């Protein structure tokens, strides 16, 4: 089950980087910003320039020996000074790295060796951009890396049969979605204390609202989103529409009013989905369904809250959703098998 989620494969064309969408006109009011896309099957990261007619360039993650690396997740540091990619080699060595990209030059500035047979998935940084944290599904760990020295600082053991996948950082704590454990682990970074919260379903990813009121967790098999109240610890289950095939990533708008949920499907013998569900956070219910591309997977919001970006793994595209109209306004070709996605702006990055 873990392998199905992490080693996402795609079908379709070769890397489509350096091409534009069919609708390339952008609103002139857009601030200087870029969207980073982890192309797992393509071994690259696509960079969408929102200031240059949605021009897309590609960063090859191959090393000097020509070894390709599957980029499952990408994360811009909150200070905007680096971009982090969780990647595993495509050869038989099964070596896992964090690859660090300079957003100014678009070049790789560091490769942090994490080890072999780890099955790394998602990476996040603390709010000061001092430490990076990456999940290792095979060893049931979260690995902490110093973002300045690029050295492994410590490892948080979540316990056997957890298979951690997605995670987010908020107020000194890590919130980790466990697929095999069907739970969320809460790690207090200062003392390393780990608390496990049972959820009753396969949990691929979590989201944090900017007002620090809620954590949201996607449950793939039960087709639900869990709302976890940070104040009282209460769990509220939000059922997805009957058309749902299995949610993966989810992301809240900066005003903490809307939650966008990418419904992927395909796993557990289900059909591929092309839907994104919009949840009204104050009322904890689905209010809209948006059609995007095939196998919707990753999702992120812009820092001004006006746009949401969704990766379509089979179509090798990114859908741009206008939050005001709740409609797709652009479809942008990227690399092969896009999964994770992150947003950079002039003074920082979306967490």
Residue pairs with C-beta under 8 A, 6 or more apart in sequence:
1 163
1 179
1 180
1 202
1 267
2 119
2 137
2 138
2 163
2 165
2 179
2 180
3 119
4 267
5 121
5 165
5 179
5 204
5 220
5 248
5 267
6 72
6 119
6 121
6 137
6 165
7 40
7 70
8 40
8 41
8 72
8 297
8 313
8 337
8 339
9 40
9 41
9 337
10 40
10 41
10 295
10 313
10 314
10 316
10 336
10 337
10 338
11 314
12 314
12 315
12 316
12 336
13 316
13 336
14 42
14 336
15 39
15 42
15 44
15 58
15 335
15 336
16 56
16 316
16 333
16 334
16 335
16 336
17 44
17 46
17 56
17 57
17 58
17 333
17 334
17 335
18 55
18 56
18 57
18 58
19 56
19 333
20 53
20 54
20 55
20 56
20 332
20 333
21 54
21 330
21 331
21 332
21 333
22 331
23 329
23 330
23 331
24 53
24 54
25 53
26 50
26 51
26 53
26 54
26 330
30 50
30 51
31 50
31 303
31 304
31 345
31 346
32 50
32 51
32 345
32 346
33 50
33 51
33 302
33 303
33 343
33 344
33 345
33 346
34 47
34 48
34 49
34 50
34 103
34 343
34 344
35 47
35 48
35 50
35 300
35 309
35 318
35 341
35 342
35 343
35 344
36 45
36 46
36 47
36 48
36 74
36 76
36 83
36 101
36 341
36 342
36 343
36 344
37 45
37 46
37 47
37 48
37 74
37 298
37 311
37 318
37 334
37 335
37 338
37 340
37 341
38 45
38 71
38 72
38 73
38 74
38 85
38 86
38 298
38 338
38 339
38 340
38 341
39 45
39 46
39 58
39 71
39 316
39 334
39 335
39 336
39 337
39 338
39 339
40 70
40 71
40 72
40 313
40 337
40 338
40 339
41 70
41 335
41 336
41 337
42 335
42 336
42 337
43 60
43 61
43 62
43 68
43 69
43 70
43 71
43 90
44 58
44 59
44 60
44 61
44 71
44 335
44 336
45 58
45 59
45 61
45 71
45 74
45 83
45 85
45 101
45 335
46 56
46 57
46 58
46 59
46 318
46 334
46 335
46 338
47 56
47 57
47 58
47 59
47 106
48 54
48 55
48 56
48 318
48 332
48 334
49 55
49 56
49 57
54 330
54 332
56 332
56 333
56 334
57 106
58 335
59 101
59 106
59 107
59 108
61 68
61 69
61 71
61 85
61 87
61 99
61 108
62 68
62 69
63 69
63 111
67 89
67 90
67 91
67 93
68 89
68 90
68 91
69 87
69 88
69 89
69 90
69 97
69 99
70 87
70 88
70 89
70 90
71 85
71 86
71 87
71 99
71 339
71 340
72 86
72 87
72 88
72 120
72 121
72 122
72 339
72 340
73 85
73 86
73 121
73 122
73 123
73 339
73 340
74 83
74 84
74 85
74 86
74 123
74 340
74 341
74 342
75 83
75 84
75 85
75 122
75 123
75 124
75 125
75 132
75 340
75 342
75 349
76 82
76 83
76 84
76 103
76 342
76 343
76 344
76 348
76 349
76 350
77 83
77 84
77 125
77 129
77 147
77 349
78 125
78 126
78 127
78 128
78 129
78 348
78 349
78 351
79 128
79 129
79 348
79 349
80 103
80 344
80 345
80 346
80 347
80 348
80 349
81 103
81 129
82 100
82 101
82 102
82 103
82 109
82 129
82 147
83 100
83 101
83 102
83 103
83 342
83 344
83 349
84 98
84 99
84 100
84 101
84 123
84 125
84 132
85 98
85 99
85 100
85 101
85 123
86 96
86 98
86 120
86 121
86 122
86 123
86 134
86 135
86 340
87 96
87 97
87 98
87 99
87 120
88 94
88 95
88 96
88 97
88 118
88 119
88 120
89 95
89 96
89 97
93 116
94 116
94 117
95 113
95 115
95 116
96 113
96 114
96 115
96 116
96 117
96 118
96 119
96 120
96 136
97 111
97 112
97 113
97 114
97 120
98 111
98 112
98 114
98 120
98 123
98 132
98 134
98 145
99 108
99 110
99 111
99 112
100 108
100 109
100 110
100 111
100 112
100 150
101 107
101 108
101 109
102 108
102 109
103 344
110 150
112 145
112 150
112 152
114 120
114 134
114 136
114 143
114 145
114 152
117 138
117 139
118 136
118 137
118 138
118 139
118 141
118 143
119 136
119 137
119 138
119 139
120 134
120 135
120 136
120 137
120 143
121 134
121 135
121 136
121 137
121 164
121 165
121 166
122 134
122 135
122 165
122 166
122 167
122 205
122 340
123 132
123 133
123 134
123 135
124 132
124 133
124 167
124 168
124 169
124 174
124 351
125 131
125 132
125 133
125 147
125 169
125 351
126 133
126 169
126 189
127 169
127 351
129 147
130 146
130 147
130 148
131 144
131 145
131 146
131 147
131 153
131 189
132 144
132 145
132 147
133 142
133 143
133 144
133 145
133 167
133 169
133 174
134 142
134 143
134 145
135 141
135 142
135 143
135 164
135 165
135 166
135 167
135 176
136 142
136 143
136 164
137 163
137 164
137 165
137 179
138 163
140 157
140 158
140 159
140 160
140 161
140 162
140 163
140 164
141 155
141 156
141 157
141 158
141 164
142 155
142 156
142 158
142 164
142 167
142 174
142 176
142 185
142 187
143 152
143 155
143 156
144 152
144 153
144 154
144 155
144 156
144 189
145 151
145 152
145 153
146 152
146 153
154 192
156 174
156 187
156 192
156 194
157 194
158 164
158 176
158 178
158 181
158 185
158 194
158 196
159 181
159 194
159 196
161 180
161 181
162 178
162 180
162 181
162 183
162 185
163 178
163 179
163 180
163 181
164 176
164 177
164 178
164 179
164 181
164 185
165 177
165 178
165 179
165 203
165 204
165 205
166 176
166 177
166 203
166 204
166 205
166 206
166 249
167 174
167 175
167 176
167 177
167 206
168 174
168 175
168 206
168 207
168 208
168 215
168 351
169 175
169 189
169 208
169 351
170 208
170 212
170 215
170 351
171 212
172 188
172 189
172 190
173 186
173 187
173 188
173 189
174 185
174 186
174 187
174 189
175 184
175 185
175 186
175 206
175 208
175 215
176 184
176 185
176 186
176 187
176 206
177 184
177 203
177 204
177 205
177 206
177 217
177 218
178 184
178 185
178 196
178 203
179 202
179 203
179 204
179 220
180 202
181 196
181 203
182 198
182 199
182 200
182 201
182 202
182 203
183 196
183 197
183 198
183 199
183 203
184 196
184 197
184 199
184 203
184 206
184 215
184 217
184 226
184 228
185 194
185 195
185 196
185 197
186 194
186 195
186 196
186 197
187 193
187 194
188 194
197 228
197 235
199 217
199 219
199 226
199 235
200 219
200 222
201 219
201 220
201 221
201 222
201 224
201 226
202 219
202 220
202 221
202 222
203 217
203 218
203 219
203 220
203 226
204 218
204 220
204 247
204 248
204 249
205 217
205 218
205 248
205 249
205 250
206 215
206 216
206 217
206 218
206 250
207 215
207 216
207 217
207 250
207 251
207 252
207 259
208 214
208 215
208 216
208 252
208 351
209 215
209 216
209 252
209 256
209 281
210 252
210 254
210 255
210 256
211 256
212 230
213 229
213 230
213 231
213 256
214 227
214 228
214 229
214 230
214 256
214 281
215 227
215 228
215 230
216 225
216 226
216 227
216 228
216 250
216 252
216 259
216 279
217 225
217 226
217 228
218 224
218 225
218 226
218 247
218 248
218 249
218 250
218 261
219 225
219 226
219 247
220 246
220 247
220 248
220 267
220 268
221 246
221 268
223 239
223 240
223 244
223 245
223 246
223 247
224 237
224 238
224 239
224 240
224 247
225 237
225 238
225 240
225 247
225 250
225 259
225 261
225 279
226 235
226 236
226 237
226 238
227 235
227 236
227 237
227 238
227 284
228 234
228 235
228 236
229 235
229 236
236 284
238 279
238 284
238 285
238 286
239 286
240 247
240 261
240 263
240 277
240 286
241 275
241 277
241 286
241 289
243 273
243 275
243 289
244 263
244 273
244 275
244 277
245 263
245 264
245 265
245 266
245 270
245 271
245 272
245 273
246 263
246 264
246 265
246 266
246 267
246 268
246 270
246 273
247 261
247 262
247 263
247 264
247 277
248 262
248 263
248 264
248 296
248 297
248 298
249 261
249 262
249 297
249 298
249 299
249 340
250 259
250 260
250 261
250 262
250 299
251 259
251 260
251 299
251 300
251 301
251 308
252 258
252 259
252 260
252 281
252 301
253 259
253 260
253 301
253 305
253 308
253 323
254 301
254 303
254 304
254 305
255 305
256 281
257 280
257 281
257 282
258 278
258 279
258 280
258 281
258 323
259 278
259 279
259 281
260 276
260 277
260 278
260 279
260 299
260 301
260 308
260 310
260 321
261 276
261 277
261 278
261 279
261 299
262 276
262 292
262 296
262 297
262 298
262 299
262 310
262 311
263 273
263 275
263 276
263 277
263 296
264 272
264 273
264 295
264 296
264 297
264 313
265 271
265 272
265 273
265 295
266 272
266 273
266 295
272 294
272 295
272 314
273 295
273 296
274 291
274 292
274 293
274 294
274 295
274 296
274 312
275 289
275 290
275 291
275 292
275 296
276 289
276 290
276 292
276 296
276 299
276 308
276 310
276 319
276 321
277 286
277 288
277 289
277 290
278 286
278 287
278 288
278 289
278 290
278 326
279 285
279 286
279 287
280 286
280 287
288 326
290 321
290 326
290 327
290 328
291 328
292 310
292 312
292 319
292 321
292 328
293 310
293 312
293 314
293 315
293 317
293 319
293 331
294 312
294 313
294 314
294 315
295 312
295 313
295 314
295 315
296 310
296 311
296 312
296 313
296 319
297 310
297 311
297 312
297 313
297 338
297 339
298 310
298 311
298 338
298 339
298 340
298 341
299 308
299 309
299 310
299 311
299 341
300 308
300 309
300 341
300 342
300 343
300 350
301 307
301 308
301 309
301 323
301 343
301 350
302 308
302 309
302 343
302 345
302 350
303 343
303 345
303 348
303 350
305 323
306 322
306 323
306 324
307 320
307 321
307 322
307 323
308 320
308 321
308 323
309 318
309 319
309 320
309 321
309 341
309 343
310 318
310 319
310 321
310 341
311 317
311 318
311 334
311 338
311 339
311 340
311 341
312 318
312 319
312 338
313 337
313 338
313 339
316 333
316 334
316 335
316 336
316 337
316 338
317 331
317 332
317 333
317 334
317 338
318 331
318 332
318 334
318 338
318 341
319 328
319 330
319 331
319 332
320 328
320 329
320 330
320 331
320 332
321 327
321 328
321 329
322 328
322 329
342 349
342 350
343 349
343 350
